[in-house]
Amino acid sequence: MGKTNVEYATDQITVYPAPCPFKCRYCWSQDPLWIHRTKNPNPIWEAEQLSRVRKPKTVVVSFTTDPYQPRELAERKTLETLTVLAASDHKVMVLTKSCVVETDFPQFAKWVQNRMDLWLGMTLTSVVAIDDEPLASPNPLRIKTLQNAHNIGLKTWVSIEPWIPDKTFPRQIIEATHGFVDWYVIGRLDYETRHGYTKIPKGYYREELKWVRALFDEFGFSPSSKPCERGYHIKRQLQENP
């Protein structure tokens, strides 16, 4: 099973092997090391093992590759993985950049009615489409999908990560989504020069974080390292190295 060092989750399940077909410029799933590590994922088995664990966990599906890439429409491995987890008491957090997830909204609604602790998350890097994510669903469509999820009663969350200098403006994202998002997590752009970005000057994020926190306070969101309603989390690395 995939343990994770992310502050807000205990486990993650990778459904499809790397590299992710969305080919986002900043994504480390294109790295040969990660391609090797996720060569033969076994998500159904991992979900079955987790379903036997009684202590509630927080499971993300998934950090490594997108669980709702186009092949999901034919293979349905993500749906099968979530179906296994639906019988557990774990908090299950889907994270995607794809509007393909709406295909499963009818099933999600049924699970939630049966008290599954299911959260739908979208990675948002802007309120507009950016060329760093050539094959993912454009940010405006992701925002619409989140709103649709909220409208059918799903808990929603947003990962504003990576925060790309001069492209990602968290205040714009928060202003556009706060009415239908329960929880936010914000993280910096890591290994920027490795992915072809300019080295980020120390202190780049610091001033903007003041305004981000003020905006969250204005909209009634409180700091929380765990997913909750009207909460937000600024990842440790961003706080320690803004």
N, C-alpha and C positions, 0 to 999 in steps of 0.2 A: 504494500500500500504506500501511496506517496505522501509522506509527511511533509510539512511545509514550515518554513521559518517565518512566514507572513504573520504579523501580529494578530490578525483577526480570524484566522482559520487554523484548524489542527491538521487537516488532511486535504489532499486534492487528488482527483482522479483524472488522468489523461485518457481521453477516448480515442483519438486518432493520432497516428505517429507524426512526428516532425519530418519535414518542415511543414508549417501551416501554409495552405495555398493562398492566403490573403497577402502574403509577401510584404507585410508592413516593414518599413525601412528600419525601425528601431527594435525589431523583434529578435530575441536571441534564439528562437527556435530554428533559425536558419543555420546556426552554428553546427559544424560537424559533430561536436561533442554531444549536443542535445539531440541531434538526429540519431546518434548511436544509442543514447540512453532511452529514447522512446521508440526504438525500432519496432518492438512488438508489445504494445500495451495490451493489458487484459482487463478492461474496465468492468466487465460484468463480474468477473471473479473478485476484483477489488471491492465492488459494491456489495457483493454477497458476504465477504469477510467483515466489512464495516457494519452490515446489517445485524451481525451477531454480537456486536459490541453494545453492551447495555448503557454504559456511560455516554450521555449525549455529547456529540462532537459537532464541529462545524466543517462541512465538507464542500470544497469548491470544485465545480466541474466547468472548465478547468483553466489552469494558469498557462500550461505549456503550449497547447494548440487550441484553436477555436472548436468548441463542441458542435457548433451549428454551421460548419462549412458545407458547401453544396452536396457533398457525398452523403450527408446525413439524410437527405430526402429519399435516397435509395436504400441505404444500409440500416438506418434507424438505431445505431448503436447507442447514441446518447439517450434516446427515449427509453431504450431497454435498461440502460444503467440507472436512469432516474426512476424507472418503475420499481427496480429492486430497492433503491433507497427510500422510496415512498412508504415502505412498510416499516421503516425504522423511526426512531425518535430524534434523529440528527437534524440539525439545521443544514439545509442543502442550498448552496448558493451557485446558481448558474451564472457564468460570465462569458459574454459573447460580444461580437461586433457585427452580428448578422441578423437581419430581419427574418431569416428562415425560421427562427425560433417561434414565430407566430403560428406556424403550422401546428405546434403542440399546445397552443393556448387552451383549447377545449379540455384537453387532458389535465393541464395544469390547474384549471379551475375546479375540476373534480377532486384532484388531490387536496387542494386547499380546503375545500368543503369538508373533506375527511380529516382535517386537522394536520396535514403535512406542513412542516415549517419550511416552506419553499420561497426563495427569494430570486427574482430575476434581475441580473445586473448587466449593464452595458458599459463598455469602455468608451468614454467620450474624450476626444482630444481637441475638440472645437465645437462651435455651433454651425460650422460650415464644413463642406468636404475639403480635405487636404490631400495633397499628392503623396504624402508619406504612407498612405494606406490604400494602394491602388485597386485592390480587389475586394476589400471589405465593404459592407453597406455604408453609404455616406452618413456622416454624423447626423444630418437632419432627419434621415429616415430612422436611425437608431433612437433618436429622441421621440419620434412619433410612436415607435414600437413600445418604448417605456410608458408613454401616456396610455396606449391601448392596454398594456398590462395592468396598470393602475386601475383602469376603468372596469376590468373584470375581477378586481379584488386581489390581485397579486401584490406582495410586498416587493418593492423595487429598490435597487441601489445603483450607484454610479461609481465607476472607477475612473477618476481623472488622473490617468497615468498611462504613459509618461507625460509629464508637463514639459512640452517642447517649447523652448524659448522662441518668442515672436510668432508662435502659431497657436499655442494653447493659452487661453485666457479663462482661468477658473471662474472669475466673477461672472463672465458672460454665460458660462454653462450653468452655474447655480441660478442665476436670474431666469434662465429659460426653462428650468426643470423643477424648481423647488416645490411647485404645486402638486407634483405627482411622483416625487422621489422620497423615499423614507430615510436613506442613509447614504453618505458619501465617503469615499476614501480618496486621498490625494497623495501622489508620489512623484518624485523627481525623475528626470531622464538620466538613466545610468549608462556608463560606458559610451558617452556621446561621441568621442573621437573615433572609437572603434566602429561606430555605425555611420561615420561620415559627417557628423555635426561638428560645429565649432566648440572648442572647450568652453564650458560654462563658467563665467567668473564667479569667484566666491562671493556670496552675498546677493546673487542675482534674484533669488526667490524671497529674500527676507522682507522687503518692503511690501511686496504684493501679498504675502501671507497675512500681514496686519489687516489689510482690507478684506481678505477672504474670511478671516475670523469675525470681523465686524459684520460682514454680510450674513454669515451664518447666524450670528446673534440676532440680527434684525429680523430674520425669517423664523426664529424660534428653534434653531438647531443647537444641540449641545454636544460638546466633545465626548466621544465614546469609542473606545478601541474595539468594541464588539458591535455587530450589526443590531440596530434598534431603530424604532420610529423616531424621526426628527433628531437624528444624530449625525456626526461626522467624525472622521479620523484622519489626521495628518500623519503619514507614515514616519516611523522613527528616524529613518535615514534623512528624510527631508527636514525634520525638526532639528536634527543634530548637525546637519550640514546645509543650511539654507543659502 
